[in-house]
Amino acid sequence: MPASRFLKEYWQKKPLLIRNAFANFQTPLQPEDLAGLACEEAALSRIVVHDREHDRWSLRTGPFAEEEFPGMPDHDWTLLVQDVDKWDPDVAALISRFDFLPRWRMDDVMVSFAATGGSVGAHVDQYDVFLLQAKGERRWQIDDRANPPLEFRDDVELKLLREFSPSHEWVLEPGDVLYLPPGVPHNGVAENPCLTFSFGMRAPSASELMGDYIDTLIADADESIRYQDPDLAPAGDVHEIDAKAMARVVEALNVLRMNDPDKLGDWFGRFITTYRAAGEVAASPEPRSRVELEWDLEHGAPLHRHPFSRLAWRRRAQAASLFCSGLQFDLPIKDAQRLAAAELVDAALYSGLSEAGREAVNALAQAGHYQFGMDEDG
């Protein structure tokens, strides 16, 4: 189906099962690869175990020791690892299949391995997710009826639903995709040992958006701007906060330019490229000068974007702003477009940039967001 039809009829409206969405799919990741990643200190990993007889659930967080996995039972447990796309370029390459969505909306690819019967229980997510069956088979149940019960159990560490009555049920095989909009209760149980790739969208809550933006406003606020009342008249009731007082409060807040589109847009670009960051990007202890960087580029060594670095851009008047993990650069539109889309910067791309674009590349390289030799060194 055309992307426009999917967005109009299904996106954030109703679930969709897409059989054979990835035709002849072969997983780029094996269960042993995922287990190895779960042993890494920097990886975010969890193991969920279900005691089916007593309906008890337990949760452990990684990193895990390699010797743990051979002794795990052959049923009723699940390993989950977040941000696998930051660690495995073949998994990251799958994201391009969702390029009908803004890239900055994509959060991460979480990969789960489940032994037969493994599950994380019936739950609900507050973001869009595409569930790609990568290996084996998993039975999915969903409840897409209006106003399903959403109360959580209070006897488990996980946020599991107290009640769950599925309205639909399917068994997904490799290459099948199940799209779920926010708020749809669902439960997945492994029919046999299986891998599932979850492409999750970024969906900050209103409180997160307001909190961060207000912090920005506070940091930029002029302390000399205060509540004022030069039009004050004798009070009818000295204890009343009257309508005129509230109008002055609104006027004082409006001075902060909360509705300024450029101020708001610049803040959002910085915020969304750092929201739920997978990890920190550190500058090299021995950074190259711009002359050295350009010499390396000219001699065939491309700069690779760090997998933890997120880029996006927005238009502003006749130019643009490029955002990278909270940093902001004002550039020509073409430069911002090219750098936001580039996984690597080679001599050809670099030579086509304006002076401002080249300065941005140099600054990003100095900060560690672009690095030489990441394909060899990681």
Order of alpha helices (4+ residues) and beta strands (2+ residues): alpha-beta-alpha-beta-beta-beta-alpha-beta-beta-beta-beta-beta-beta-beta-alpha-alpha-alpha-alpha-beta-beta-beta-beta-alpha-beta-alpha-alpha-beta-alpha
